[in-house]
Amino acid sequence: MVKAVYRDNSFHLIDPVNLKEGDEVELRILPEPEIKKLKGAFRIRETQTIEEIIESDIFE
């Protein structure tokens, strides 16, 4: 997976890719998962820990 930031009507890659100039690619646009937006909100830094809490029986 390659991550990019959309800015000024263009996608700007976060990491370099191994492509030649002019290579065509197909993009699948996915918004940032909601779980990642919660990271740090509860003084829990690990996304995995937040996921485990949300998926537990506590929130049913």
N, C-alpha and C positions, 0 to 999 in steps of 0.2 A: 504494500500500500504506500502511496505517496501522499503527503499532506501538502496543502497549499493554502494561502490566504487570498481571499478575493478583495482586490483594492483597485480603484481607478479603472473599473470595467475589465480587469484582467486577473488571471490567476497567477500568483507569484509562489513558486515552489519554495518550500521550507528547506528541503534537502536536495542535493544535486541528483540527477538521474543519468543513466547511461544511454543517451539517445543522440543520434546525429541530427544536425540541422535539417529541417524539413521532414523528419519522421512524423507520421500521423499517429495519434493516440486517441483512445476513446475514454471519456471521463464519465464517472458515475458520481453525482453530487450527493453527499450525505452531510446533514448538519451535525454539529458537535453533539454527541450523546448528552442527554440531560444529566446523567450521573456525573459527568465530568464537570458540569457547572456547579455541582455541590461540593466539589473538592475544596477543603479548607473552611467550609461554612460551619463545621462542627468541631473544629480543631483536630480533625482526623485528616491526615495527609495522604493516606493510602486509598486509592480508588477502590481496590479490592475489598478493603474493610467496609467502606460505605456500601458497596453492593451487597455484602453479606448481611449487613444490618437491615437494609431495605427489603431484602428477600426473606428475612426471618419471619417467624410467626407473630412477632410483636406488632407488625403493621397490618395484620389481616382484619 
